[in-house]
Amino acid sequence: MGKYENLAQEIVRQVGGKDNVISLTHCITRLRFKLKDEGMAHDDVLKNMDGVVTVMKSGGQYQVVIGNHVPDVYADVLPILGLEERNAETEDAPSGNLFNRFIDIISGIFQPILGIMAACGMVKGLNALFVAMGLYSDTCGGYLILNAIGDGLFNFLPLFLGYTAAKKFNLKPMIGLVVGAIMCYPSIQGSTLSAGGEALYTLFAGTMFESAVYTDFFGIPLIAMDYTGTVIPVIFVVYFASKCEKFFKKFIPDLVKFFFVPMLTLLVAIPVGLLVIGPVASFASTIIAETVMTVRNFSPLLAGAIVGLTWQILVIFGLHWGFIPVYINNIMTNGYDNVMMPFFACTFATSAVVLAIFFKTKNKQIKEMALPNFISGIFGVTEPAIYGILLPLKKPFVISCIAGGIGGGFYGAFNFRKFMMGGMGIFEFPAMIEPDGSMGNLIVAVTGVILTMIIAFVATMILYKEKGQENIEIPQSSEENNESNDAHGGVKKSVQQGADADSVAAVGNKNESQQKLTKRIQIASPMNGKVLKLEELHDDAFASGALGKGAAVLPENGEVYAPADGVISTLFPTLHAIGMETDEGVELLIHIGLDTVQLEGRGFEAAVSQGDRVKKGQLLVKFDKTAIEAEGFLTETPVIVVNTDDYLEVIESAEGQVNTGGNLITIVK
């Protein structure tokens, strides 16, 4: 049951019921219904309903204004109407640089399974710990069942990612699940194919891409690969399948779409995935492994640093599998591996960064995730921490890569080795004791872990700043030093410039609580133009102040700049609305024009992405003011303090004309 299910049911009832709804979308503050008969909707009932701000009718839409949590209400209304959610983030390609777009995709795919991933990693690590402590053996039934709990998700990861990637790419989730299941099907795994006998022939013989072929697909060679536990192949196959489904929907008659579209989608996407996408991923891994081997022959320190620096990136793309054959071959032929092992530092760099975040963060959700992810990382399972915390926060991910690179360089310089396969995380230490029993290599291992963790932890504590965590500075103007107001009683206190220290201290102690009320936060204008009071706007929801207090600007040109330092918390897909949380914790909404969501992004161009940290005065969005007005839309731009209730007062502090960067709103805290 959704959090707003009762509200959603009542809204549907009051707009005339399910049968009266033609379609539903939402913008950043309101549900936008298209109704068959607006006369069937009960305006007064909706306006007085708890959870509804007001009702508006504009542009052929019946708008139920909800506020900042409208996406949650929208999600609960959809199943009542029997509609499928339109994944705006995938249909309207995310803006920004490729790295930010990649993070958005990866985070969205992994977010639904992060909790269970961390849980499975902890069970797997604890099971290995208990065996190492001698509590039970690795052959007993208890170990086998616990190991199944720990390994189940990771072994069949393509199934889970197939489902979540399908939702991200707007493919039917069940098709994504089937894609994942096919990629885990035992008969097509490389280990199964190679066990069937002699290879039919070898492709690319004599090159780094040499591949044995044990079977083919109607004459097309199938290069053997193991997809269980992999990440990137299934994501790319599902993405390709989403394009196939969209293509076939255009041509298949409605009468047979139900089964013909998924059938044709699978018949095209799976062969392409197994014959092309999987092998390409394998070849990319091979290139990376060969490159590291070449660099190692030149400088072990540099090669170790490269492995340590890039390992987590390789894990994200699934390219780290290219090192596995090198690792196994080295142990079998040389009795040890010293090529792959510099990655060992990354496990503990990740864990240390997550631990530092645990101590620094004030975000309850991140704090709850951090500790189990730290434990999971110590046990050698870092994926939950990478996908759930480091990647979305960006800077901690960079810190962990750099710390891993330093640790990897240390390991490369000291010829760090592992002498037998097995173990993960701290349980790999026994495999690092030299065959003659000497402890020199183990000392290098432990030293590298300590060095890496200290660097990662300290760097995170110093460099990572959570949005909204910085202290609010008390203004030091002479006017504010000489006079501050009690927001409730209007009581004034004066401190004369020539007063003695004891007098000033006495006044300060007496009014300590009042001083906290007189902190002022300045919000700049995001654009050049004429200042408007909210009540002047041609939109009742904004004019009434129901969505929060603030001010508005009638822009002179088509550029919107950051009104303060902070983070872009929301960038609506149509780019007409920007949500921002400043470093002082102020939640702002900049709504470019009125009803401009109906333009569906036409005339707007983003210069930032959701999640980006921005500086005051940084360009956020460009818009074609002339074109927007030519289509009949007003460009009045409200700047709303969404969390108005958190403050004593929100004051319009400008009149007439205002320039970008000029003070528009003063907030009293």
C-alpha positions in Angstrom: 0.0 0.0 0.0 1.4 3.3 -1.0 1.9 6.1 1.4 -0.7 8.3 -0.3 -3.1 5.6 -1.5 -6.1 6.9 0.4 -5.5 10.4 -0.9 -5.0 9.1 -4.4 -8.3 7.1 -4.2 -10.2 10.2 -3.0 -8.7 12.4 -5.7 -9.7 10.0 -8.4 -13.2 9.8 -7.0 -13.6 13.6 -6.8 -12.4 14.2 -10.4 -15.3 12.0 -11.6 -13.9 8.6 -11.3 -11.5 6.4 -13.3 -13.8 6.5 -16.4 -13.7 10.3 -16.5 -9.9 10.4 -16.9 -8.4 10.5 -20.3 -4.8 10.9 -19.3 -2.6 12.0 -16.3 0.8 13.6 -16.1 2.4 15.6 -13.4 4.8 18.5 -13.1 6.9 19.5 -10.2 3.9 20.6 -8.0 0.6 19.3 -9.4 -1.3 16.5 -11.0 -2.5 17.3 -14.5 -5.6 15.5 -15.5 -7.3 15.5 -18.9 -10.9 14.8 -18.2 -13.8 13.8 -20.4 -16.1 16.1 -18.5 -14.6 18.7 -16.1 -18.2 19.3 -14.9 -18.1 15.9 -13.1 -15.2 17.0 -10.9 -16.0 18.4 -7.5 -13.8 21.5 -7.2 -14.8 22.6 -3.7 -14.4 19.1 -2.2 -10.9 18.8 -3.7 -9.8 22.3 -2.6 -10.8 21.5 1.0 -9.2 18.0 1.0 -6.2 17.4 3.3 -3.2 16.9 1.1 -4.5 19.1 -1.7 -3.4 22.7 -2.0 -5.9 23.9 -4.6 -7.5 23.1 -7.9 -6.9 25.0 -11.2 -8.1 24.7 -14.8 -5.8 25.8 -17.6 -4.8 24.7 -21.0 -7.4 22.0 -21.2 -6.0 20.4 -18.0 -7.7 19.9 -14.7 -4.8 20.6 -12.3 -4.8 19.3 -8.7 -2.0 21.1 -6.9 -0.3 18.8 -4.4 3.1 20.4 -3.6 6.6 19.0 -3.6 5.6 15.4 -3.0 3.5 15.2 -6.1 5.6 12.3 -7.6 4.6 10.0 -4.7 0.9 10.9 -5.0 1.2 10.4 -8.8 2.7 7.0 -8.3 -0.3 6.0 -6.1 -2.9 7.4 -8.5 -1.6 5.5 -11.6 -2.6 1.9 -10.5 -6.0 3.2 -9.5 -6.5 4.5 -13.1 -4.9 1.4 -14.5 -2.2 3.4 -16.3 1.5 2.5 -16.8 3.9 5.1 -15.5 5.6 7.1 -18.2 9.2 7.0 -17.5 10.0 10.7 -18.4 13.7 10.3 -17.5 14.2 7.7 -20.2 12.0 9.2 -22.9 13.5 12.6 -22.4 17.2 11.8 -22.4 18.9 13.2 -19.3 21.0 16.2 -19.9 24.5 16.9 -18.7 27.9 15.3 -19.3 28.2 11.6 -20.0 29.6 10.8 -16.6 26.5 12.3 -14.9 24.1 10.5 -17.3 25.9 7.2 -16.7 25.7 7.6 -12.9 22.0 8.4 -13.2 21.4 5.2 -15.2 23.5 3.0 -12.9 22.1 4.4 -9.7 18.5 4.0 -11.0 19.2 0.3 -12.0 20.9 -0.7 -8.7 18.9 1.4 -6.2 16.0 -1.2 -5.8 18.3 -4.0 -4.9 20.9 -2.2 -2.7 19.5 -3.2 0.6 19.3 -6.9 -0.2 22.7 -6.8 -1.9 24.3 -5.4 1.3 22.4 -8.0 3.4 23.6 -10.9 1.2 27.2 -9.6 1.2 27.2 -9.5 5.0 25.8 -13.1 5.3 28.5 -14.3 2.9 31.2 -12.5 4.9 30.0 -13.7 8.2 29.7 -17.3 6.9 33.4 -17.2 5.9 34.3 -15.6 9.2 32.6 -18.4 11.2 34.3 -21.1 9.2 37.7 -19.4 9.8 36.9 -19.3 13.5 36.2 -23.0 13.5 32.6 -22.7 14.5 31.6 -25.1 11.7 33.2 -26.5 8.6 32.6 -25.5 5.0 31.1 -28.9 4.2 28.3 -28.9 6.7 24.7 -28.2 5.7 24.5 -24.9 7.7 27.4 -23.5 5.7 25.9 -24.6 2.4 22.5 -22.9 3.1 24.2 -19.7 4.4 26.4 -19.7 1.4 23.4 -20.0 -0.8 21.8 -16.9 0.9 25.1 -15.0 0.4 25.7 -16.1 -3.2 22.1 -16.3 -4.6 21.7 -12.7 -5.6 25.3 -12.3 -6.9 25.2 -15.5 -9.0 22.0 -14.6 -10.6 22.5 -10.9 -10.7 21.4 -10.6 -14.4 17.9 -11.6 -13.4 17.6 -8.7 -10.9 19.3 -6.2 -13.1 17.3 -7.3 -16.1 14.1 -6.3 -14.2 15.4 -3.0 -12.8 17.1 -2.0 -16.1 13.8 -2.7 -17.9 12.0 -0.2 -15.7 14.7 2.3 -16.2 14.7 1.9 -20.0 10.8 1.8 -20.2 10.8 -1.9 -21.3 8.1 -4.2 -19.8 9.8 -5.4 -16.6 8.9 -9.0 -17.2 10.7 -9.0 -20.5 13.8 -7.6 -18.7 13.5 -10.4 -16.2 13.3 -13.0 -18.9 16.4 -11.5 -20.6 18.3 -11.9 -17.3 17.1 -15.5 -16.9 18.2 -16.4 -20.4 21.7 -14.9 -19.7 22.0 -17.2 -16.7 20.7 -20.2 -18.5 23.2 -23.0 -17.8 23.5 -24.5 -21.3 24.8 -21.2 -22.8 27.5 -20.5 -20.2 31.0 -20.7 -21.4 32.0 -23.3 -18.8 29.1 -25.6 -19.9 29.9 -25.2 -23.6 33.7 -25.9 -23.1 32.9 -29.0 -21.1 31.0 -30.5 -24.0 34.1 -31.5 -26.0 36.6 -30.2 -28.5 36.2 -26.7 -29.9 34.9 -26.5 -33.5 37.4 -23.8 -34.3 39.2 -20.8 -32.9 38.5 -17.2 -33.8 41.2 -14.5 -33.9 44.0 -17.1 -33.4 47.3 -15.6 -32.4 45.8 -12.3 -31.1 44.8 -11.2 -27.7 41.2 -11.9 -28.8 41.7 -15.6 -29.4 38.4 -17.3 -28.7 37.4 -21.0 -28.9 34.0 -21.7 -30.5 32.1 -24.7 -29.3 28.8 -24.1 -31.0 27.2 -21.6 -33.4 23.8 -19.9 -34.0 22.8 -21.0 -37.5 26.4 -20.7 -38.7 27.2 -17.6 -36.7 30.0 -18.4 -34.1 28.9 -18.2 -30.4 31.9 -17.1 -28.3 31.8 -18.8 -24.9 31.2 -16.5 -21.9 29.9 -16.9 -18.4 27.2 -14.3 -17.7 26.2 -15.3 -14.2 27.3 -12.6 -11.8 28.0 -10.0 -14.6 26.6 -6.5 -14.8 27.2 -4.7 -18.1 26.1 -7.3 -20.7 22.5 -7.6 -19.3 22.1 -3.8 -19.0 23.1 -3.3 -22.6 21.0 -6.2 -23.8 17.9 -4.8 -22.0 18.6 -1.4 -23.4 18.7 -2.9 -26.9 15.6 -4.9 -26.2 13.8 -1.7 -25.1 14.5 -0.2 -28.6 13.3 -3.4 -30.2 10.1 -3.4 -28.3 9.4 0.3 -29.2 10.1 -0.5 -32.9 7.8 -3.6 -33.0 5.0 -1.7 -31.2 4.7 0.6 -34.2 4.0 -2.2 -36.7 2.3 -5.1 -34.8 -1.5 -4.9 -34.9 -3.1 -4.3 -31.5 -5.0 -7.7 -31.8 -1.7 -9.7 -31.4 0.6 -7.2 -29.7 0.2 -8.9 -26.4 2.4 -11.9 -27.4 4.0 -10.9 -30.7 5.8 -7.9 -29.4 7.7 -9.7 -26.6 8.3 -12.7 -28.8 9.9 -10.6 -31.6 11.8 -8.5 -29.0 13.4 -11.6 -27.5 14.1 -13.2 -30.9 16.1 -10.2 -31.9 17.7 -8.9 -28.7 18.9 -12.2 -27.2 20.9 -13.4 -30.3 22.4 -9.9 -30.7 23.3 -9.9 -27.0 24.9 -13.3 -27.0 26.6 -13.0 -30.3 27.8 -9.4 -30.2 27.3 -7.5 -26.9 28.8 -10.2 -24.6 31.9 -10.8 -26.8 32.5 -7.1 -27.1 32.5 -6.8 -23.3 34.9 -9.7 -23.1 37.3 -8.2 -25.7 37.3 -4.9 -23.8 38.3 -6.7 -20.7 41.1 -8.5 -22.6 42.5 -5.1 -23.9 42.6 -3.8 -20.4 44.4 -6.8 -19.0 47.0 -6.8 -21.7 47.6 -3.1 -21.2 48.3 -3.6 -17.5 50.7 -6.5 -18.3 52.6 -4.2 -20.7 52.8 -1.4 -18.2 53.9 -3.9 -15.5 56.9 -4.9 -17.5 57.9 -1.3 -17.6 57.0 -0.3 -14.0 55.4 -2.5 -11.3 54.6 0.6 -9.2 52.8 2.3 -12.1 50.9 -0.9 -13.1 49.8 -1.4 -9.5 48.6 2.2 -9.3 46.6 1.8 -12.5 44.9 -1.3 -11.3 44.1 0.3 -8.0 42.9 3.5 -9.5 40.7 2.0 -12.1 39.5 -1.3 -10.5 36.2 0.1 -9.2 35.4 1.6 -12.6 36.2 -1.8 -14.2 33.8 -3.4 -11.7 31.0 -1.0 -12.6 31.4 -1.9 -16.3 32.0 -5.6 -15.6 35.4 -5.3 -17.4 37.3 -6.6 -14.4 36.6 -10.2 -15.6 39.3 -9.7 -18.1 41.8 -10.0 -15.3 40.5 -13.4 -14.0 42.2 -15.6 -16.6 45.5 -13.7 -15.9 45.0 -14.2 -12.2 44.3 -17.9 -12.5 47.1 -18.5 -15.0 49.7 -16.7 -12.8 48.8 -18.8 -9.8 48.8 -22.1 -11.7 52.1 -21.4 -13.6 54.1 -19.1 -11.2 52.6 -20.2 -7.9 51.4 -16.7 -7.2 49.7 -13.6 -8.8 51.1 -10.1 -8.5 49.3 -8.5 -11.5 45.8 -8.5 -10.3 46.4 -8.2 -6.6 46.9 -4.4 -6.3 43.2 -4.3 -6.6 43.1 -5.6 -3.0 43.6 -2.0 -1.8 40.4 -0.9 -3.4 38.2 -3.1 -1.2 39.5 -1.3 1.9 39.5 2.2 0.3 35.8 1.7 -0.4 35.2 0.5 3.2 37.1 3.4 4.7 35.3 6.0 2.6 31.9 4.6 3.6 33.0 4.6 7.3 33.9 8.3 7.1 30.6 9.0 5.4 28.9 7.2 8.3 30.5 9.6 10.8 29.9 12.8 8.7 26.5 12.3 7.2 23.3 13.7 8.8 21.2 11.9 6.2 19.4 9.1 8.1 19.0 7.0 4.9 22.7 7.2 4.0 23.8 6.5 7.6 21.6 3.4 7.8 23.2 2.1 4.5 26.8 3.1 5.4 27.5 0.7 8.3 26.3 -2.6 6.7 28.0 -1.5 3.5 31.2 -0.9 5.5 31.0 -4.4 7.0 30.2 -5.9 3.6 33.2 -4.2 2.1 35.6 -5.4 4.8 34.3 -8.9 3.9 35.2 -8.2 0.2 31.8 -7.4 -1.2 31.9 -3.7 -2.3 29.2 -3.5 -4.9 26.5 -2.3 -2.5 28.7 0.6 -1.4 29.8 1.5 -4.9 26.3 1.5 -6.4 24.4 2.7 -3.4 26.6 5.4 -1.8 29.8 6.2 -3.7 28.6 6.7 -7.2 25.5 8.8 -6.4 27.6 11.1 -4.2 30.4 11.2 -6.8 33.2 12.9 -4.8 33.5 9.9 -2.4 33.8 7.6 -5.4 36.7 9.7 -6.8 38.3 9.7 -3.3 38.1 5.9 -3.1 39.6 5.5 -6.6 42.5 7.7 -5.7 43.1 6.0 -2.4 42.9 2.6 -4.1 45.5 3.9 -6.7 47.9 4.9 -4.0 47.5 1.5 -2.2 47.8 -0.3 -5.5 51.0 1.6 -6.3 52.4 0.6 -2.9 51.5 -3.1 -3.6 53.1 -2.9 -7.0 56.3 -1.4 -5.7 56.7 -4.1 -3.0 55.8 -7.0 -5.4 52.7 -7.9 -3.3 51.5 -11.5 -4.1 48.7 -14.0 -3.4 49.7 -17.6 -3.4 46.4 -19.5 -3.7 42.9 -18.8 -4.8 40.0 -18.3 -2.4 38.8 -15.9 0.2 37.4 -12.4 0.0 38.3 -9.2 1.8 40.0 -9.9 5.2 39.7 -13.6 4.5 42.3 -13.4 1.8 45.1 -12.8 4.3 45.9 -16.5 4.8 46.5 -16.9 1.1 49.2 -14.2 1.3 51.5 -16.1 3.6 54.5 -17.3 1.6 54.7 -21.1 1.0 57.8 -21.3 3.2 55.9 -19.8 6.1 57.6 -16.4 6.1 55.4 -13.4 6.8 57.1 -10.7 4.7 54.4 -10.7 2.1 51.6 -10.7 4.7 53.2 -7.7 6.4 53.1 -5.9 3.0 49.4 -6.8 2.7 48.5 -5.5 6.1 50.6 -2.4 5.7 48.9 -1.6 2.4 45.5 -2.0 3.9 46.3 0.3 6.8 47.9 2.9 4.5 45.0 2.8 2.1 42.3 3.0 4.8 44.0 6.0 6.5 44.3 7.9 3.3 40.7 7.2 2.2 39.2 7.9 5.6 41.1 11.2 6.2 40.5 12.5 2.7 36.8 11.8 3.0 36.6 13.5 6.3 38.3 16.6 4.9 37.0 16.8 1.4 33.5 15.5 1.5 30.8 18.0 2.4 27.2 16.9 2.5 24.7 19.3 1.0 23.1 21.4 3.6 25.7 20.4 6.2 27.8 23.6 6.2 27.2 26.1 9.0 25.1 29.1 8.4 27.2 32.3 8.8 25.7 35.1 11.0 25.7 38.3 9.0 28.2 40.8 10.3 26.8 44.1 9.0 26.8 47.0 11.5 23.0 47.3 11.2 22.6 43.7 12.2 25.1 44.0 15.0 23.4 47.0 16.4 19.8 45.7 16.1 18.1 42.4 15.9 14.4 41.6 16.2 12.5 39.0 18.0 10.4 37.6 15.2 7.4 37.0 17.5 7.4 39.9 19.9 9.2 42.6 17.9 11.5 43.2 20.9 14.7 45.1 20.1 18.0 45.1 21.7 20.8 47.6 21.2 24.5 47.2 21.7 26.3 50.5 21.6 29.7 50.6 19.9 31.4 52.0 22.9 29.9 49.5 25.5 32.3 47.8 27.8 32.9 44.0 27.4 31.0 43.0 30.5 27.9 44.9 29.2 28.1 43.3 25.8 28.6 39.8 27.4 25.6 40.3 29.6 23.4 41.3 26.7 24.7 38.4 24.7 24.0 35.9 27.4 20.6 37.3 28.1 19.6 37.1 24.4 21.4 34.0 23.3 18.2 32.4 22.1 17.2 35.5 20.3 20.5 35.7 18.4 19.7 32.4 16.8 16.4 33.9 15.5 18.2 36.7 13.7 20.3 34.8 11.3 19.6 35.9 7.8 20.0 34.0 4.6 20.1 35.9 1.3 18.7 34.4 -1.9 19.8 36.2 -5.1 17.7 36.7 -8.2 18.2 34.0 -10.8 17.6 36.3 -13.7 17.4 40.0 -14.8 13.9 41.5 -14.8 11.1 43.1 -13.0 10.3 42.0 -9.5 6.7 40.8 -8.9 4.9 39.9 -5.7 3.6 36.4 -5.7 0.0 37.7 -5.3 0.4 39.4 -8.7 1.0 36.1 -10.5 -1.6 34.7 -12.9 -1.6 31.3 -11.1 -3.6 30.9 -7.9 -1.4 28.1 -6.5 1.7 30.4 -6.5 -0.2 33.6 -5.8 -1.9 32.2 -2.7 1.5 31.3 -1.2 0.2 27.7 -0.7 3.3 26.3 -2.2 5.6 28.5 -0.1 6.6 32.1 0.2 9.0 33.9 -2.1 9.0 36.4 -5.0 8.8 36.3 -8.8 10.6 37.9 -11.7 9.3 38.9 -15.1 12.5 38.1 -17.1 14.2 40.3 -19.6 16.1 37.5 -21.2 16.2 33.7 -21.4 18.9 32.8 -18.8 18.5 31.4 -15.3 21.4 31.4 -12.9 21.9 29.7 -9.5 20.7 32.1 -6.8 23.0 30.5 -4.2 25.6 27.8 -3.7 24.0 24.4 -3.5 22.8 21.2 -5.2 20.3 20.7 -8.0 17.8 18.4 -6.2 15.3 18.3 -9.1 15.5 19.1 -12.8 12.2 18.4 -14.3 12.4 16.5 -17.6 10.7 19.3 -19.4 13.3 21.7 -17.9 10.7 24.3 -17.0 11.2 23.8 -13.3 14.4 23.6 -11.1 14.5 22.4 -7.6 17.6 23.4 -5.5 18.8 22.9 -2.0 21.2 25.6 -1.0 24.2 25.0 1.3 22.2 26.7 4.1 19.5 24.1 3.7 16.9 26.3 1.9 14.8 24.3 -0.6 14.1 26.5 -3.6 11.8 26.0 -6.6 12.4 28.1 -9.7 9.4 27.7 -12.0 10.2 29.3 -15.4 6.9 30.6 -16.7 3.3 29.5 -15.9 2.0 26.2 -17.4 5.1 25.9 -19.5 5.2 22.2 -18.7 2.9 21.9 -21.6 5.7 22.8 -24.0 7.3 19.5 -23.1 10.8 21.0 -23.2 10.5 23.0 -26.4 12.5 26.2 -26.0 14.5 25.1 -23.0 18.1 24.0 -22.7 19.8 22.7 -19.5 23.3 23.6 -18.6 23.3 21.4 -15.5 22.0 18.0 -14.4 20.1 16.8 -11.5 22.5 16.1 -8.6 25.0 18.7 -9.8 26.7 21.0 -7.2 26.5 24.6 -8.4 27.9 27.9 -7.4 26.0 31.1 -7.1 25.8 32.8 -10.5 26.3 29.6 -12.4 24.1 29.2 -15.5 21.4 26.6 -14.9 18.9 26.8 -17.9 18.5 28.7 -21.1 15.0 29.4 -22.5 13.7 31.0 -25.6 11.6 33.8 -24.1 10.2 35.0 -27.4 9.2 31.6 -28.6 7.5 30.7 -25.3 5.5 33.9 -25.2 4.6 33.4 -28.9 3.0 30.2 -28.0 0.8 32.0 -25.5 2.6 31.2 -22.2 3.5 33.8 -19.5 7.1 33.8 -18.5 6.5 35.1 -15.0 9.0 33.1 -12.9 8.2 32.4 -9.3 11.1 31.7 -6.9 9.6 29.8 -4.0 11.0 28.7 -0.6 9.5 25.3 -0.5 10.4 24.7 3.2 9.0 28.1 4.3 7.6 26.5 7.5 11.2 25.9 8.6 11.8 29.6 9.0 10.5 32.5 11.0 10.0 34.7 8.0 10.5 34.8 4.2 10.7 38.4 3.0 10.6 39.9 -0.5 13.7 42.1 -0.4 13.7 43.7 -3.8 11.4 46.1 -5.7 11.3 47.3 -9.3 14.2 46.0 -11.4 16.6 43.4 -10.2 19.8 42.0 -11.8 21.1 38.5 -11.7 22.9 38.1 -8.4 21.0 41.0 -6.7 19.2 40.2 -3.5 15.6 38.9 -4.1 14.6 37.1 -0.9 15.7 37.4 2.7 15.0 34.5 5.0 15.0 35.0 8.7 15.9 31.9 10.7 
